[in-house]
Amino acid sequence: MVFLASHSTHFRKRPDNLMSLVHDAGSDLFNGFICVFRAKRADRLKIVWWGGSGGCFYSKRLKNA
């Protein structure tokens, strides 16, 4: 399942803080959720998920079209 944040997220937040946002929203990160967050300008993404033995983090800066 994918948890997509509907609002922009402050991008100084660390992966642990992003995972706590998902937990506060009522989703269980340990059941295969992939959590996607975007920056205010929508040119950056952060993806956080639980990899079985620990949290995994991916960050991407999108190229302007």
Biopython code that builds the backbone (N, CA, C, O; Angstrom):
import numpy as np
from Bio.PDB.StructureBuilder import StructureBuilder

atoms = [
    (1, "MET", "N", (0.843, -1.175, 0.000)),
    (1, "MET", "CA", (0.000, 0.000, 0.000)),
    (1, "MET", "C", (0.889, 1.239, 0.000)),
    (1, "MET", "O", (2.019, 1.210, 0.486)),
    (2, "VAL", "N", (0.365, 2.307, -0.545)),
    (2, "VAL", "CA", (1.111, 3.558, -0.634)),
    (2, "VAL", "C", (0.389, 4.624, 0.177)),
    (2, "VAL", "O", (-0.816, 4.823, 0.026)),
    (3, "PHE", "N", (1.130, 5.300, 1.030)),
    (3, "PHE", "CA", (0.626, 6.448, 1.782)),
    (3, "PHE", "C", (1.171, 7.682, 1.086)),
    (3, "PHE", "O", (2.381, 7.908, 1.106)),
    (4, "LEU", "N", (0.315, 8.483, 0.472)),
    (4, "LEU", "CA", (0.711, 9.690, -0.237)),
    (4, "LEU", "C", (0.252, 10.899, 0.560)),
    (4, "LEU", "O", (-0.947, 11.099, 0.752)),
    (5, "ALA", "N", (1.194, 11.702, 1.022)),
    (5, "ALA", "CA", (0.850, 12.896, 1.798)),
    (5, "ALA", "C", (0.122, 13.878, 0.885)),
    (5, "ALA", "O", (0.615, 14.195, -0.198)),
    (6, "SER", "N", (-1.026, 14.355, 1.303)),
    (6, "SER", "CA", (-1.827, 15.238, 0.454)),
    (6, "SER", "C", (-1.344, 16.678, 0.485)),
    (6, "SER", "O", (-1.683, 17.456, -0.407)),
    (7, "HIS", "N", (-0.571, 17.046, 1.476)),
    (7, "HIS", "CA", (-0.026, 18.400, 1.579)),
    (7, "HIS", "C", (1.493, 18.336, 1.520)),
    (7, "HIS", "O", (2.098, 17.289, 1.750)),
    (8, "SER", "N", (2.086, 19.462, 1.212)),
    (8, "SER", "CA", (3.547, 19.504, 1.183)),
    (8, "SER", "C", (4.096, 19.272, 2.592)),
    (8, "SER", "O", (3.425, 19.539, 3.589)),
    (9, "THR", "N", (5.314, 18.774, 2.648)),
    (9, "THR", "CA", (5.960, 18.428, 3.899)),
    (9, "THR", "C", (7.248, 19.226, 4.031)),
    (9, "THR", "O", (7.965, 19.425, 3.050)),
    (10, "HIS", "N", (7.538, 19.677, 5.234)),
    (10, "HIS", "CA", (8.786, 20.398, 5.480)),
    (10, "HIS", "C", (9.946, 19.445, 5.223)),
    (10, "HIS", "O", (10.034, 18.400, 5.868)),
    (11, "PHE", "N", (10.838, 19.786, 4.293)),
    (11, "PHE", "CA", (11.846, 18.839, 3.864)),
    (11, "PHE", "C", (13.099, 18.806, 4.725)),
    (11, "PHE", "O", (14.079, 18.165, 4.345)),
    (12, "ARG", "N", (13.098, 19.463, 5.849)),
    (12, "ARG", "CA", (14.189, 19.291, 6.803)),
    (12, "ARG", "C", (13.923, 18.146, 7.757)),
    (12, "ARG", "O", (14.770, 17.798, 8.580)),
    (13, "LYS", "N", (12.729, 17.557, 7.639)),
    (13, "LYS", "CA", (12.382, 16.419, 8.497)),
    (13, "LYS", "C", (13.214, 15.206, 8.099)),
    (13, "LYS", "O", (13.436, 14.945, 6.917)),
    (14, "ARG", "N", (13.664, 14.479, 9.099)),
    (14, "ARG", "CA", (14.451, 13.269, 8.890)),
    (14, "ARG", "C", (13.505, 12.090, 8.675)),
    (14, "ARG", "O", (12.311, 12.208, 8.954)),
    (15, "PRO", "N", (14.007, 10.958, 8.185)),
    (15, "PRO", "CA", (13.139, 9.801, 7.940)),
    (15, "PRO", "C", (12.328, 9.367, 9.162)),
    (15, "PRO", "O", (11.165, 8.989, 9.018)),
    (16, "ASP", "N", (12.912, 9.414, 10.351)),
    (16, "ASP", "CA", (12.170, 9.028, 11.562)),
    (16, "ASP", "C", (10.973, 9.947, 11.791)),
    (16, "ASP", "O", (9.904, 9.488, 12.191)),
    (17, "ASN", "N", (11.151, 11.238, 11.539)),
    (17, "ASN", "CA", (10.050, 12.185, 11.704)),
    (17, "ASN", "C", (8.962, 11.955, 10.656)),
    (17, "ASN", "O", (7.774, 12.078, 10.955)),
    (18, "LEU", "N", (9.362, 11.624, 9.439)),
    (18, "LEU", "CA", (8.383, 11.342, 8.388)),
    (18, "LEU", "C", (7.597, 10.079, 8.720)),
    (18, "LEU", "O", (6.386, 10.021, 8.504)),
    (19, "MET", "N", (8.285, 9.071, 9.244)),
    (19, "MET", "CA", (7.599, 7.835, 9.624)),
    (19, "MET", "C", (6.619, 8.077, 10.770)),
    (19, "MET", "O", (5.564, 7.446, 10.831)),
    (20, "SER", "N", (6.963, 8.984, 11.669)),
    (20, "SER", "CA", (6.043, 9.289, 12.768)),
    (20, "SER", "C", (4.803, 10.028, 12.260)),
    (20, "SER", "O", (3.723, 9.878, 12.832)),
    (21, "LEU", "N", (4.941, 10.823, 11.196)),
    (21, "LEU", "CA", (3.773, 11.474, 10.597)),
    (21, "LEU", "C", (2.788, 10.436, 10.063)),
    (21, "LEU", "O", (1.576, 10.581, 10.218)),
    (22, "VAL", "N", (3.311, 9.409, 9.445)),
    (22, "VAL", "CA", (2.455, 8.349, 8.914)),
    (22, "VAL", "C", (1.791, 7.593, 10.053)),
    (22, "VAL", "O", (0.605, 7.274, 9.981)),
    (23, "HIS", "N", (2.541, 7.310, 11.090)),
    (23, "HIS", "CA", (1.979, 6.617, 12.261)),
    (23, "HIS", "C", (0.874, 7.458, 12.901)),
    (23, "HIS", "O", (-0.160, 6.923, 13.302)),
    (24, "ASP", "N", (1.089, 8.771, 12.998)),
    (24, "ASP", "CA", (0.083, 9.661, 13.579)),
    (24, "ASP", "C", (-1.181, 9.720, 12.728)),
    (24, "ASP", "O", (-2.265, 9.992, 13.244)),
    (25, "ALA", "N", (-1.047, 9.465, 11.422)),
    (25, "ALA", "CA", (-2.208, 9.464, 10.529)),
    (25, "ALA", "C", (-2.999, 8.162, 10.620)),
    (25, "ALA", "O", (-4.071, 8.045, 10.027)),
    (26, "GLY", "N", (-2.471, 7.178, 11.363)),
    (26, "GLY", "CA", (-3.203, 5.942, 11.585)),
    (26, "GLY", "C", (-2.780, 4.777, 10.712)),
    (26, "GLY", "O", (-3.448, 3.743, 10.714)),
    (27, "SER", "N", (-1.695, 4.909, 9.968)),
    (27, "SER", "CA", (-1.216, 3.819, 9.122)),
    (27, "SER", "C", (-0.117, 3.041, 9.841)),
    (27, "SER", "O", (0.605, 3.591, 10.673)),
    (28, "ASP", "N", (0.000, 1.759, 9.511)),
    (28, "ASP", "CA", (1.005, 0.904, 10.124)),
    (28, "ASP", "C", (2.165, 0.711, 9.162)),
    (28, "ASP", "O", (2.025, 0.020, 8.154)),
    (29, "LEU", "N", (3.305, 1.314, 9.463)),
    (29, "LEU", "CA", (4.466, 1.258, 8.582)),
    (29, "LEU", "C", (5.062, -0.135, 8.467)),
    (29, "LEU", "O", (5.737, -0.429, 7.480)),
    (30, "PHE", "N", (4.837, -0.984, 9.429)),
    (30, "PHE", "CA", (5.473, -2.288, 9.466)),
    (30, "PHE", "C", (4.731, -3.329, 8.633)),
    (30, "PHE", "O", (5.121, -4.497, 8.628)),
    (31, "ASN", "N", (3.687, -2.942, 7.941)),
    (31, "ASN", "CA", (2.919, -3.866, 7.101)),
    (31, "ASN", "C", (3.100, -3.581, 5.619)),
    (31, "ASN", "O", (2.181, -3.819, 4.835)),
    (32, "GLY", "N", (4.258, -3.079, 5.216)),
    (32, "GLY", "CA", (4.552, -2.896, 3.801)),
    (32, "GLY", "C", (4.111, -1.572, 3.206)),
    (32, "GLY", "O", (4.042, -1.450, 1.983)),
    (33, "PHE", "N", (3.812, -0.585, 4.021)),
    (33, "PHE", "CA", (3.446, 0.722, 3.495)),
    (33, "PHE", "C", (4.654, 1.406, 2.874)),
    (33, "PHE", "O", (5.760, 1.322, 3.407)),
    (34, "ILE", "N", (4.450, 2.075, 1.761)),
    (34, "ILE", "CA", (5.432, 2.971, 1.159)),
    (34, "ILE", "C", (4.868, 4.372, 1.329)),
    (34, "ILE", "O", (3.731, 4.635, 0.936)),
    (35, "CYS", "N", (5.647, 5.269, 1.906)),
    (35, "CYS", "CA", (5.168, 6.602, 2.246)),
    (35, "CYS", "C", (5.862, 7.629, 1.356)),
    (35, "CYS", "O", (7.090, 7.697, 1.324)),
    (36, "VAL", "N", (5.077, 8.427, 0.635)),
    (36, "VAL", "CA", (5.615, 9.395, -0.316)),
    (36, "VAL", "C", (5.259, 10.796, 0.159)),
    (36, "VAL", "O", (4.103, 11.091, 0.460)),
    (37, "PHE", "N", (6.276, 11.655, 0.223)),
    (37, "PHE", "CA", (6.107, 13.046, 0.634)),
    (37, "PHE", "C", (6.682, 13.943, -0.453)),
    (37, "PHE", "O", (7.635, 13.568, -1.136)),
    (38, "ARG", "N", (6.102, 15.127, -0.612)),
    (38, "ARG", "CA", (6.619, 16.074, -1.592)),
    (38, "ARG", "C", (6.947, 17.389, -0.916)),
    (38, "ARG", "O", (6.398, 17.728, 0.133)),
    (39, "ALA", "N", (7.865, 18.128, -1.548)),
    (39, "ALA", "CA", (8.244, 19.448, -1.040)),
    (39, "ALA", "C", (7.199, 20.477, -1.444)),
    (39, "ALA", "O", (6.309, 20.193, -2.246)),
    (40, "LYS", "N", (7.314, 21.649, -0.894)),
    (40, "LYS", "CA", (6.359, 22.716, -1.179)),
    (40, "LYS", "C", (6.328, 23.069, -2.666)),
    (40, "LYS", "O", (5.255, 23.290, -3.227)),
    (41, "ARG", "N", (7.504, 23.123, -3.311)),
    (41, "ARG", "CA", (7.569, 23.461, -4.734)),
    (41, "ARG", "C", (7.297, 22.250, -5.627)),
    (41, "ARG", "O", (7.264, 22.389, -6.850)),
    (42, "ALA", "N", (7.107, 21.103, -5.058)),
    (42, "ALA", "CA", (6.808, 19.859, -5.773)),
    (42, "ALA", "C", (7.929, 19.441, -6.720)),
    (42, "ALA", "O", (7.677, 18.718, -7.684)),
    (43, "ASP", "N", (9.155, 19.878, -6.467)),
    (43, "ASP", "CA", (10.284, 19.450, -7.291)),
    (43, "ASP", "C", (11.144, 18.403, -6.576)),
    (43, "ASP", "O", (12.151, 17.950, -7.121)),
    (44, "ARG", "N", (10.754, 18.025, -5.372)),
    (44, "ARG", "CA", (11.488, 17.024, -4.602)),
    (44, "ARG", "C", (10.523, 16.044, -3.959)),
    (44, "ARG", "O", (9.423, 16.410, -3.544)),
    (45, "LEU", "N", (10.956, 14.787, -3.884)),
    (45, "LEU", "CA", (10.173, 13.734, -3.247)),
    (45, "LEU", "C", (11.028, 13.026, -2.213)),
    (45, "LEU", "O", (12.244, 12.916, -2.368)),
    (46, "LYS", "N", (10.388, 12.552, -1.162)),
    (46, "LYS", "CA", (11.027, 11.677, -0.192)),
    (46, "LYS", "C", (10.113, 10.472, -0.026)),
    (46, "LYS", "O", (8.900, 10.606, 0.133)),
    (47, "ILE", "N", (10.722, 9.293, -0.067)),
    (47, "ILE", "CA", (9.981, 8.045, 0.074)),
    (47, "ILE", "C", (10.589, 7.273, 1.238)),
    (47, "ILE", "O", (11.805, 7.095, 1.308)),
    (48, "VAL", "N", (9.740, 6.819, 2.145)),
    (48, "VAL", "CA", (10.169, 6.089, 3.331)),
    (48, "VAL", "C", (9.357, 4.800, 3.405)),
    (48, "VAL", "O", (8.149, 4.805, 3.169)),
    (49, "TRP", "N", (10.033, 3.692, 3.737)),
    (49, "TRP", "CA", (9.344, 2.423, 3.927)),
    (49, "TRP", "C", (10.126, 1.561, 4.903)),
    (49, "TRP", "O", (11.295, 1.824, 5.188)),
    (50, "TRP", "N", (9.468, 0.530, 5.408)),
    (50, "TRP", "CA", (10.102, -0.395, 6.337)),
    (50, "TRP", "C", (10.640, -1.568, 5.542)),
    (50, "TRP", "O", (9.881, -2.240, 4.843)),
    (51, "GLY", "N", (11.920, -1.822, 5.636)),
    (51, "GLY", "CA", (12.564, -2.867, 4.849)),
    (51, "GLY", "C", (12.736, -4.188, 5.557)),
    (51, "GLY", "O", (13.575, -4.989, 5.145)),
    (52, "GLY", "N", (11.991, -4.448, 6.589)),
    (52, "GLY", "CA", (12.095, -5.720, 7.307)),
    (52, "GLY", "C", (13.034, -5.646, 8.493)),
    (52, "GLY", "O", (12.672, -6.054, 9.596)),
    (53, "SER", "N", (14.234, -5.131, 8.281)),
    (53, "SER", "CA", (15.185, -5.028, 9.385)),
    (53, "SER", "C", (15.473, -3.574, 9.756)),
    (53, "SER", "O", (16.263, -3.303, 10.660)),
    (54, "GLY", "N", (14.832, -2.649, 9.059)),
    (54, "GLY", "CA", (15.037, -1.233, 9.366)),
    (54, "GLY", "C", (14.335, -0.347, 8.360)),
    (54, "GLY", "O", (13.846, -0.815, 7.332)),
    (55, "GLY", "N", (14.291, 0.939, 8.667)),
    (55, "GLY", "CA", (13.662, 1.903, 7.785)),
    (55, "GLY", "C", (14.542, 2.186, 6.571)),
    (55, "GLY", "O", (15.766, 2.237, 6.683)),
    (56, "CYS", "N", (13.914, 2.368, 5.417)),
    (56, "CYS", "CA", (14.615, 2.694, 4.184)),
    (56, "CYS", "C", (14.169, 4.079, 3.725)),
    (56, "CYS", "O", (13.021, 4.473, 3.932)),
    (57, "PHE", "N", (15.082, 4.805, 3.105)),
    (57, "PHE", "CA", (14.823, 6.188, 2.748)),
    (57, "PHE", "C", (15.333, 6.453, 1.336)),
    (57, "PHE", "O", (16.435, 6.036, 0.980)),
    (58, "TYR", "N", (14.526, 7.149, 0.531)),
    (58, "TYR", "CA", (14.907, 7.511, -0.830)),
    (58, "TYR", "C", (14.520, 8.972, -1.043)),
    (58, "TYR", "O", (13.408, 9.377, -0.703)),
    (59, "SER", "N", (15.422, 9.752, -1.596)),
    (59, "SER", "CA", (15.166, 11.163, -1.858)),
    (59, "SER", "C", (15.457, 11.433, -3.324)),
    (59, "SER", "O", (16.449, 10.943, -3.863)),
    (60, "LYS", "N", (14.590, 12.216, -3.977)),
    (60, "LYS", "CA", (14.739, 12.482, -5.400)),
    (60, "LYS", "C", (14.440, 13.945, -5.691)),
    (60, "LYS", "O", (13.406, 14.469, -5.275)),
    (61, "ARG", "N", (15.342, 14.599, -6.402)),
    (61, "ARG", "CA", (15.102, 15.951, -6.904)),
    (61, "ARG", "C", (14.711, 15.825, -8.367)),
    (61, "ARG", "O", (15.466, 15.288, -9.177)),
    (62, "LEU", "N", (13.527, 16.324, -8.699)),
    (62, "LEU", "CA", (13.005, 16.201, -10.051)),
    (62, "LEU", "C", (13.535, 17.315, -10.941)),
    (62, "LEU", "O", (13.662, 18.460, -10.507)),
    (63, "LYS", "N", (13.843, 16.978, -12.183)),
    (63, "LYS", "CA", (14.336, 17.953, -13.141)),
    (63, "LYS", "C", (13.173, 18.776, -13.664)),
    (63, "LYS", "O", (12.096, 18.240, -13.926)),
    (64, "ASN", "N", (13.389, 20.083, -13.817)),
    (64, "ASN", "CA", (12.344, 20.944, -14.368)),
    (64, "ASN", "C", (12.101, 20.593, -15.829)),
    (64, "ASN", "O", (13.043, 20.384, -16.593)),
    (65, "ALA", "N", (10.845, 20.531, -16.205)),
    (65, "ALA", "CA", (10.496, 20.155, -17.591)),
    (65, "ALA", "C", (10.583, 21.320, -18.537)),
    (65, "ALA", "O", (10.322, 21.168, -19.730)),
]
sb = StructureBuilder()
sb.init_structure("model")
sb.init_model(0)
sb.init_chain("A")
sb.init_seg("    ")
for serial, (resi, resn, name, xyz) in enumerate(atoms, 1):
    if name == "N":
        sb.init_residue(resn, " ", resi, " ")
    sb.init_atom(name, np.array(xyz, "f"), 0.0, 1.0, " ", f" {name:<3s}", serial, name[0])
structure = sb.get_structure()
